[in-house]
Amino acid sequence: MNEQALDDELAKPEYTGLTNQQAASAVNAKTVSVRVPVDTGDLKFAMIGAGIWERLESAAPPGSSDPPASQARTLMSACNSSRAIDLDDPRVDALVQQCVTYGLMSQDEVDALNTLADRVVPWVTTNGVGEVGIGAVINSRRRIGAIENA
């Protein structure tokens, strides 16, 4: 258990006045948004649904290599791989922005695709705390010098 993360969290004002059980429940219920790599199948399906995939195919006929064909082909190859794609990778962003520049997708479509990387996860998971019980709250409050509540 990441005791320091729990101590830092329980030191926040929103936990003042809560019982140990209420504090444990509040910490366990807390969620945070994180960015995760996107499954290529999910990304490709979203691109097909938005009409982007068809534009990429049209821009990359066999034998063509000039922009925008090279950008379209590179993006399609990435989506056809089995490796998840980190949409926050600067190289991916640069490629996508080139596709926007060449009219293969709009910025609104890019923004919609970017939401595929958003996940809401439990705070305790992202901070290595694990499920918090009353005992963990009591011990944490002792470490931070907070007044124990029943």
N, C-alpha and C positions, 0 to 999 in steps of 0.2 A: 504494500500500500504506500502510495506517495503521501506521507504524512504532511510534508510541507505544503503541498497543494491544498490539502484539506484544511490545514491551519490558516492559510491565506484566505481561503473561501469563507470559513466560519468567523474570521475577524471582520468581515464586511458588516456594515450597519443593518442590512436586511435580516440578519440572523439574531440581532439583539432582541431580547424579550421572548424568543421562541423557546419552548421546552426542548429538551434533548431529542425527544421523539419527533417533534415538529421540525427541528433543524435537520435531523437525519432524513426525514421524508422530503424536505425541501431540496436538500443536496441531491438526493437520488432522483428527484423529478426534474432537476435542472438540465436543460439541453443547450447545445451550441451548434452553430452552423460551421461546417467544414467543407473544404473542397477536396474531391477525390478524383482519381483517374476515371475516365468513362469507358465502359465496355464498347469495343468497336462495333459490335452488332447493334447496340442501342443507338450509337451515334449515326451509323449508316441508315438505320430505320427512320430516325428522326429527319435525316437529310432527304431521304426518299419521300417521306410524308410532306415535307415542305417544298418539294420540287427542286431542291438544290442538286440532288444526285443527277437528275436528267440534264441540268445545265452543265455540270462537270463533264458528263459523258459527251455532250455535244461539243464542248470546247476542246476535247482531247481525242480527235480522230486518230486512227493508227498512222504512225509515221510522222506525226507532227511533234515538234519539240519547242517551238517558240511560245512565249507567253501569249495567251494564258494556258496553252496546252500543258506545259510542263508543270505549272502549279496545280492544275486540275488533276493531272495524272498522279502527282505526288500525294495530294490529299486523298484521292481514291485508293491509292496503294496503302496508305496508312490505315484507312478505314477497313480495308480488306485483310489486314493482318490480324493475328490473334492476340496481339498485345494491347492492353488498355492504353488510352491516349490521355495524357495530362494536358488538359486544355489551357493550363496556366503556364506551360513551358513556353518560353519566349520564342523558340523556333516554330512551334505550332502557331502561336499568335501571329508571327510574321507571315507565315504561309497563308493563314486565314485572311489577314489584312490585304495581302496581295490579291487573293481571290475577290475580296470586296472591291479593290481598285479596278479589277478587270470586269466587274459586273456579274461575277458568277454567283454572288450572294449579297444580300443587303446587310447593313449593320444590325437592323432589327432581327434578321434571321440569325446572325451570329450571336446576338444577345440571348435569343431563345435557346440556341444550342448550348450556350454556356451554362444555362440553368441545369443541364444534365449533370454537371459536376457538383452541384450543391446537395449536401446531405445534412440532416439534423440528427445529431447523435447525443447520447447521454454525456453530460459533463464528466461524470465519474470515469467513463471509458477513455475519453480523450486525455484525461489528466492522470491516468494510471492509479486511480483511487480504489476502484472496485465498489461494490455495494457498501453503503455506510449504515452502520447500526448505531444504537444508542451508546454502546461502549466506545466506539471510535469518536463520537461527538464529545463524550465526557473527557476522554484522554486529550483530544485536541483542545478543548476549552481549557483544560489544565495547563497545557503547554503554552497557550497564548495568554493565559492569565484572565480569561473571561470568567464571569460569575456563572456557576453551574445553575441550571434550571432543572426543575423536577421533571 
